[in-house]
Amino acid sequence: MILTTSRDPSRRSRSFARVLSKFMNWKYIQRGKRSFESLFDELSDNEKLAVINEIKGNPAILKLYGKDGKEILSLRINVGEIKREKMGDEIVFFLGKPPFDPLLFEVMPPIKPAKKFIRKIRDKKIIKVKENQLEFIYKGKRVLKIKIVGVKYGGGDRG
C-alpha cells in the first residue's frame, strides 16, 4: 500500500500521513506536483493507493483506490493527537470491530484465530476500536487517535 497526500498539504496532514504510514507499514510518498496517473503507475499489481485530503488545513478524508483507479473506500475522519514514534514493521491488529473492512487496509481482522495468533506475538501494533474512535497503540503508547465521521464504499474514478 502506498500513502500520499493531496497537493500542497499542511504540516499537520504531512505529519499525520507519516505517522499513519509508519504505523500501518505502508510506503509514504510525497506527492509534490505528481499527477494521480503517475502515482498509479508506481503501484504493483495488487497494491492500493491511499490518499489523504484535507479540509481547512486538517486531514479530513482518507480515500483508498485500487490499481485500476477506482475508489474502493472513503473515510471522513477527524484526527486527534499525533505523536511521532520510531516504529518497526510489526503486525498491525484491530481490537474491536471497525466500521469498515480491515482487510482493505491489509490489516489482520478481529476474528478468533487472529486473536489467538496475536497473543503469541510480543511486539505488535494495535488499533483499538471504541464506537467510531480508533486509537493506534504502539508498545503501550498511543501514537494516533482518529474519529470516523463517515464511511462510503465505492465511489467514482480518480480524483
C-alpha atoms as an extended CHARMM CRD file, in Angstrom:
* protein
*
       159  EXT
         1         1  MET       CA              0.0000000000        0.0000000000        0.0000000000  PROA      1               0.0000000000
         2         2  ILE       CA              1.2250000000        3.4750000000       -0.8660000000  PROA      2               0.0000000000
         3         3  LEU       CA              0.0680000000        6.5430000000        1.0800000000  PROA      3               0.0000000000
         4         4  THR       CA              0.2510000000       10.1090000000       -0.1450000000  PROA      4               0.0000000000
         5         5  THR       CA             -1.4440000000       13.4450000000        0.4840000000  PROA      5               0.0000000000
         6         6  SER       CA             -3.2590000000       15.9450000000       -1.6600000000  PROA      6               0.0000000000
         7         7  ARG       CA             -1.0860000000       18.5410000000       -3.3590000000  PROA      7               0.0000000000
         8         8  ASP       CA              0.4740000000       21.1780000000       -1.0910000000  PROA      8               0.0000000000
         9         9  PRO       CA             -0.5750000000       19.5980000000        2.2390000000  PROA      9               0.0000000000
        10        10  SER       CA             -0.4350000000       21.3650000000        5.5920000000  PROA      10              0.0000000000
        11        11  ARG       CA              2.1730000000       20.3740000000        8.1980000000  PROA      11              0.0000000000
        12        12  ARG       CA             -0.4890000000       18.5630000000       10.1940000000  PROA      12              0.0000000000
        13        13  SER       CA             -1.5490000000       16.4990000000        7.1590000000  PROA      13              0.0000000000
        14        14  ARG       CA              2.0650000000       15.5970000000        6.3600000000  PROA      14              0.0000000000
        15        15  SER       CA              2.7160000000       14.6160000000        9.9680000000  PROA      15              0.0000000000
        16        16  PHE       CA             -0.4640000000       12.5320000000       10.0610000000  PROA      16              0.0000000000
        17        17  ALA       CA              0.4810000000       10.8140000000        6.7940000000  PROA      17              0.0000000000
        18        18  ARG       CA              3.9710000000        9.9420000000        8.0400000000  PROA      18              0.0000000000
        19        19  VAL       CA              2.7690000000        8.5400000000       11.3730000000  PROA      19              0.0000000000
        20        20  LEU       CA             -0.0790000000        6.5900000000        9.7540000000  PROA      20              0.0000000000
        21        21  SER       CA              2.1940000000        5.1140000000        7.0890000000  PROA      21              0.0000000000
        22        22  LYS       CA              4.8090000000        4.0430000000        9.6510000000  PROA      22              0.0000000000
        23        23  PHE       CA              2.1700000000        2.5060000000       11.9010000000  PROA      23              0.0000000000
        24        24  MET       CA              0.4330000000        0.6220000000        9.0960000000  PROA      24              0.0000000000
        25        25  ASN       CA              3.7150000000       -0.4590000000        7.4180000000  PROA      25              0.0000000000
        26        26  TRP       CA              2.8160000000        1.4140000000        4.2360000000  PROA      26              0.0000000000
        27        27  LYS       CA              5.1160000000        3.2970000000        1.8860000000  PROA      27              0.0000000000
        28        28  TYR       CA              4.7620000000        7.0900000000        2.1620000000  PROA      28              0.0000000000
        29        29  ILE       CA              5.3500000000        9.1470000000       -0.9720000000  PROA      29              0.0000000000
        30        30  GLN       CA              5.4900000000       12.9360000000       -1.0110000000  PROA      30              0.0000000000
        31        31  ARG       CA              3.0170000000       13.9930000000       -3.6570000000  PROA      31              0.0000000000
        32        32  GLY       CA              4.6310000000       17.1840000000       -4.8450000000  PROA      32              0.0000000000
        33        33  LYS       CA              3.3310000000       18.0010000000       -8.3160000000  PROA      33              0.0000000000
        34        34  ARG       CA              2.7990000000       14.3910000000       -9.3300000000  PROA      34              0.0000000000
        35        35  SER       CA             -0.3920000000       13.5970000000      -11.1380000000  PROA      35              0.0000000000
        36        36  PHE       CA             -2.7130000000       10.8330000000       -9.9940000000  PROA      36              0.0000000000
        37        37  GLU       CA             -1.7600000000        8.8610000000      -13.1000000000  PROA      37              0.0000000000
        38        38  SER       CA              1.9340000000        8.8640000000      -12.1590000000  PROA      38              0.0000000000
        39        39  LEU       CA              1.0670000000        7.6490000000       -8.6470000000  PROA      39              0.0000000000
        40        40  PHE       CA             -0.9440000000        4.7530000000      -10.0800000000  PROA      40              0.0000000000
        41        41  ASP       CA              1.9870000000        3.8870000000      -12.3590000000  PROA      41              0.0000000000
        42        42  GLU       CA              4.1150000000        3.2760000000       -9.2440000000  PROA      42              0.0000000000
        43        43  LEU       CA              1.6920000000        0.6510000000       -7.8750000000  PROA      43              0.0000000000
        44        44  SER       CA              2.4470000000       -3.0330000000       -8.2800000000  PROA      44              0.0000000000
        45        45  ASP       CA             -0.2840000000       -5.4550000000       -9.4420000000  PROA      45              0.0000000000
        46        46  ASN       CA             -2.4070000000       -5.8550000000       -6.2890000000  PROA      46              0.0000000000
        47        47  GLU       CA             -1.2270000000       -2.7410000000       -4.4840000000  PROA      47              0.0000000000
        48        48  LYS       CA             -3.5930000000        0.0370000000       -3.3970000000  PROA      48              0.0000000000
        49        49  LEU       CA             -3.1920000000        3.7940000000       -3.1340000000  PROA      49              0.0000000000
        50        50  ALA       CA             -4.3660000000        5.7050000000       -0.0540000000  PROA      50              0.0000000000
        51        51  VAL       CA             -4.7630000000        9.4770000000       -0.3650000000  PROA      51              0.0000000000
        52        52  ILE       CA             -5.2920000000       11.9290000000        2.4750000000  PROA      52              0.0000000000
        53        53  ASN       CA             -7.3110000000       15.0130000000        1.5680000000  PROA      53              0.0000000000
        54        54  GLU       CA             -7.7520000000       17.9560000000        3.8680000000  PROA      54              0.0000000000
        55        55  ILE       CA            -10.4200000000       20.4580000000        4.7830000000  PROA      55              0.0000000000
        56        56  LYS       CA             -9.2740000000       23.8390000000        6.1270000000  PROA      56              0.0000000000
        57        57  GLY       CA             -5.7130000000       22.5850000000        6.5870000000  PROA      57              0.0000000000
        58        58  ASN       CA             -6.6270000000       19.4600000000        8.5600000000  PROA      58              0.0000000000
        59        59  PRO       CA             -6.5450000000       15.8470000000        7.3630000000  PROA      59              0.0000000000
        60        60  ALA       CA            -10.2260000000       15.0420000000        6.8730000000  PROA      60              0.0000000000
        61        61  ILE       CA            -10.7110000000       12.3660000000        4.2000000000  PROA      61              0.0000000000
        62        62  LEU       CA             -8.8310000000        9.1260000000        3.6130000000  PROA      62              0.0000000000
        63        63  LYS       CA             -9.5770000000        7.6100000000        0.2170000000  PROA      63              0.0000000000
        64        64  LEU       CA             -8.4850000000        4.1730000000       -0.9070000000  PROA      64              0.0000000000
        65        65  TYR       CA             -8.0330000000        3.3760000000       -4.6190000000  PROA      65              0.0000000000
        66        66  GLY       CA             -7.3670000000        0.1200000000       -6.4370000000  PROA      66              0.0000000000
        67        67  LYS       CA             -4.7280000000       -0.2940000000       -9.1450000000  PROA      67              0.0000000000
        68        68  ASP       CA             -7.4460000000        0.3700000000      -11.7430000000  PROA      68              0.0000000000
        69        69  GLY       CA             -8.0370000000        3.8510000000      -10.2950000000  PROA      69              0.0000000000
        70        70  LYS       CA            -11.4820000000        3.0700000000       -8.8970000000  PROA      70              0.0000000000
        71        71  GLU       CA            -12.2740000000        4.3970000000       -5.4380000000  PROA      71              0.0000000000
        72        72  ILE       CA            -12.7620000000        1.4700000000       -3.0490000000  PROA      72              0.0000000000
        73        73  LEU       CA            -13.4060000000        3.3090000000        0.2130000000  PROA      73              0.0000000000
        74        74  SER       CA            -13.6980000000        6.8380000000        1.5240000000  PROA      74              0.0000000000
        75        75  LEU       CA            -13.4140000000        7.5980000000        5.2370000000  PROA      75              0.0000000000
        76        76  ARG       CA            -14.4100000000       11.0020000000        6.5980000000  PROA      76              0.0000000000
        77        77  ILE       CA            -12.2020000000       11.4750000000        9.6610000000  PROA      77              0.0000000000
        78        78  ASN       CA            -11.3320000000       13.8650000000       12.4720000000  PROA      78              0.0000000000
        79        79  VAL       CA             -7.7210000000       13.4800000000       13.5750000000  PROA      79              0.0000000000
        80        80  GLY       CA             -6.9490000000       13.9540000000       17.2640000000  PROA      80              0.0000000000
        81        81  GLU       CA             -3.4740000000       13.6390000000       18.6520000000  PROA      81              0.0000000000
        82        82  ILE       CA             -0.4670000000       12.7380000000       16.5390000000  PROA      82              0.0000000000
        83        83  LYS       CA              2.7340000000       11.5670000000       18.2320000000  PROA      83              0.0000000000
        84        84  ARG       CA              5.8650000000       10.7420000000       16.2910000000  PROA      84              0.0000000000
        85        85  GLU       CA              7.4780000000        7.4920000000       17.3950000000  PROA      85              0.0000000000
        86        86  LYS       CA             10.1490000000        5.3100000000       15.8620000000  PROA      86              0.0000000000
        87        87  MET       CA              8.3320000000        2.1560000000       14.8180000000  PROA      87              0.0000000000
        88        88  GLY       CA              9.2940000000       -1.1800000000       13.3820000000  PROA      88              0.0000000000
        89        89  ASP       CA              7.3270000000       -3.2800000000       10.9230000000  PROA      89              0.0000000000
        90        90  GLU       CA              5.3730000000       -5.3460000000       13.4460000000  PROA      90              0.0000000000
        91        91  ILE       CA              1.9890000000       -6.8510000000       12.6260000000  PROA      91              0.0000000000
        92        92  VAL       CA             -0.9900000000       -4.4900000000       12.8540000000  PROA      92              0.0000000000
        93        93  PHE       CA             -4.0740000000       -5.8530000000       14.5820000000  PROA      93              0.0000000000
        94        94  PHE       CA             -7.5750000000       -4.4860000000       15.2270000000  PROA      94              0.0000000000
        95        95  LEU       CA             -9.0230000000       -4.8580000000       18.7030000000  PROA      95              0.0000000000
        96        96  GLY       CA            -12.7690000000       -4.3540000000       18.2990000000  PROA      96              0.0000000000
        97        97  LYS       CA            -14.9730000000       -4.1280000000       15.2080000000  PROA      97              0.0000000000
        98        98  PRO       CA            -14.1000000000       -1.2090000000       12.9160000000  PROA      98              0.0000000000
        99        99  PRO       CA            -16.8330000000        0.4720000000       10.8300000000  PROA      99              0.0000000000
       100       100  PHE       CA            -15.0900000000       -0.7190000000        7.6290000000  PROA      100             0.0000000000
       101       101  ASP       CA            -13.4220000000       -3.8850000000        6.3520000000  PROA      101             0.0000000000
       102       102  PRO       CA             -9.9060000000       -4.0500000000        7.8970000000  PROA      102             0.0000000000
       103       103  LEU       CA             -8.6940000000       -6.3060000000        5.0800000000  PROA      103             0.0000000000
       104       104  LEU       CA             -8.8940000000       -3.3010000000        2.7440000000  PROA      104             0.0000000000
       105       105  PHE       CA             -6.0500000000       -1.8100000000        4.7920000000  PROA      105             0.0000000000
       106       106  GLU       CA             -4.0580000000       -5.0590000000        4.7490000000  PROA      106             0.0000000000
       107       107  VAL       CA             -4.5800000000       -5.4950000000        8.4990000000  PROA      107             0.0000000000
       108       108  MET       CA             -5.3890000000       -8.6340000000       10.4440000000  PROA      108             0.0000000000
       109       109  PRO       CA             -9.1560000000       -8.6410000000       11.1520000000  PROA      109             0.0000000000
       110       110  PRO       CA            -10.5530000000       -9.0740000000       14.6830000000  PROA      110             0.0000000000
       111       111  ILE       CA            -11.5360000000      -12.7590000000       14.3940000000  PROA      111             0.0000000000
       112       112  LYS       CA            -10.8820000000      -15.5680000000       16.9120000000  PROA      112             0.0000000000
       113       113  PRO       CA             -7.9740000000      -17.3030000000       15.1230000000  PROA      113             0.0000000000
       114       114  ALA       CA             -6.2570000000      -13.9470000000       14.6180000000  PROA      114             0.0000000000
       115       115  LYS       CA             -6.7040000000      -13.0630000000       18.3070000000  PROA      115             0.0000000000
       116       116  LYS       CA             -5.0770000000      -16.3610000000       19.3640000000  PROA      116             0.0000000000
       117       117  PHE       CA             -2.2060000000      -15.7820000000       16.9570000000  PROA      117             0.0000000000
       118       118  ILE       CA             -1.6560000000      -12.1890000000       18.0420000000  PROA      118             0.0000000000
       119       119  ARG       CA             -1.3960000000      -13.1490000000       21.7490000000  PROA      119             0.0000000000
       120       120  LYS       CA              1.7720000000      -15.0760000000       20.9250000000  PROA      120             0.0000000000
       121       121  ILE       CA              3.4650000000      -12.0660000000       19.3370000000  PROA      121             0.0000000000
       122       122  ARG       CA              5.3340000000       -9.8750000000       21.7850000000  PROA      122             0.0000000000
       123       123  ASP       CA              5.6670000000       -6.5680000000       19.9250000000  PROA      123             0.0000000000
       124       124  LYS       CA              2.6210000000       -5.5450000000       17.9600000000  PROA      124             0.0000000000
       125       125  LYS       CA              0.7250000000       -2.5390000000       16.7720000000  PROA      125             0.0000000000
       126       126  ILE       CA             -2.8660000000       -2.4260000000       17.9860000000  PROA      126             0.0000000000
       127       127  ILE       CA             -5.7450000000       -0.3340000000       16.6910000000  PROA      127             0.0000000000
       128       128  LYS       CA             -8.3460000000       -0.1860000000       19.4610000000  PROA      128             0.0000000000
       129       129  VAL       CA            -11.8390000000        0.4330000000       18.1820000000  PROA      129             0.0000000000
       130       130  LYS       CA            -14.3770000000        2.0510000000       20.5020000000  PROA      130             0.0000000000
       131       131  GLU       CA            -17.5970000000        3.0950000000       18.7760000000  PROA      131             0.0000000000
       132       132  ASN       CA            -16.2590000000        5.2500000000       15.9300000000  PROA      132             0.0000000000
       133       133  GLN       CA            -12.9150000000        6.0830000000       17.5510000000  PROA      133             0.0000000000
       134       134  LEU       CA             -9.6340000000        4.4460000000       16.5540000000  PROA      134             0.0000000000
       135       135  GLU       CA             -6.6620000000        4.5350000000       18.9130000000  PROA      135             0.0000000000
       136       136  PHE       CA             -3.3510000000        3.4800000000       17.3730000000  PROA      136             0.0000000000
       137       137  ILE       CA             -1.1740000000        1.9620000000       20.0960000000  PROA      137             0.0000000000
       138       138  TYR       CA              2.4760000000        1.0130000000       19.7340000000  PROA      138             0.0000000000
       139       139  LYS       CA              4.3080000000       -0.6420000000       22.6380000000  PROA      139             0.0000000000
       140       140  GLY       CA              1.6460000000        0.5540000000       25.0670000000  PROA      140             0.0000000000
       141       141  LYS       CA              1.7380000000        4.2040000000       23.9080000000  PROA      141             0.0000000000
       142       142  ARG       CA             -0.9950000000        5.9010000000       21.9200000000  PROA      142             0.0000000000
       143       143  VAL       CA              0.5430000000        7.4690000000       18.8160000000  PROA      143             0.0000000000
       144       144  LEU       CA             -2.5880000000        8.4550000000       16.9380000000  PROA      144             0.0000000000
       145       145  LYS       CA             -6.2810000000        9.0000000000       17.5740000000  PROA      145             0.0000000000
       146       146  ILE       CA             -8.9060000000        9.2100000000       14.8250000000  PROA      146             0.0000000000
       147       147  LYS       CA            -12.6600000000        9.6200000000       14.8980000000  PROA      147             0.0000000000
       148       148  ILE       CA            -14.5250000000        8.0990000000       11.9410000000  PROA      148             0.0000000000
       149       149  VAL       CA            -17.2830000000       10.5210000000       10.9230000000  PROA      149             0.0000000000
       150       150  GLY       CA            -18.4270000000        8.7120000000        7.7760000000  PROA      150             0.0000000000
       151       151  VAL       CA            -17.7530000000        5.6080000000        5.6890000000  PROA      151             0.0000000000
       152       152  LYS       CA            -18.5520000000        5.2950000000        1.9860000000  PROA      152             0.0000000000
       153       153  TYR       CA            -17.7870000000        2.2380000000       -0.1390000000  PROA      153             0.0000000000
       154       154  GLY       CA            -17.2290000000        2.5390000000       -3.8510000000  PROA      154             0.0000000000
       155       155  GLY       CA            -17.4070000000        5.9350000000       -5.4190000000  PROA      155             0.0000000000
       156       156  GLY       CA            -16.0340000000        7.4660000000       -8.5440000000  PROA      156             0.0000000000
       157       157  ASP       CA            -12.8730000000        7.3140000000      -10.5600000000  PROA      157             0.0000000000
       158       158  ARG       CA             -9.5910000000        9.0200000000       -9.7660000000  PROA      158             0.0000000000
       159       159  GLY       CA             -9.5980000000       12.4500000000       -8.2400000000  PROA      159             0.0000000000
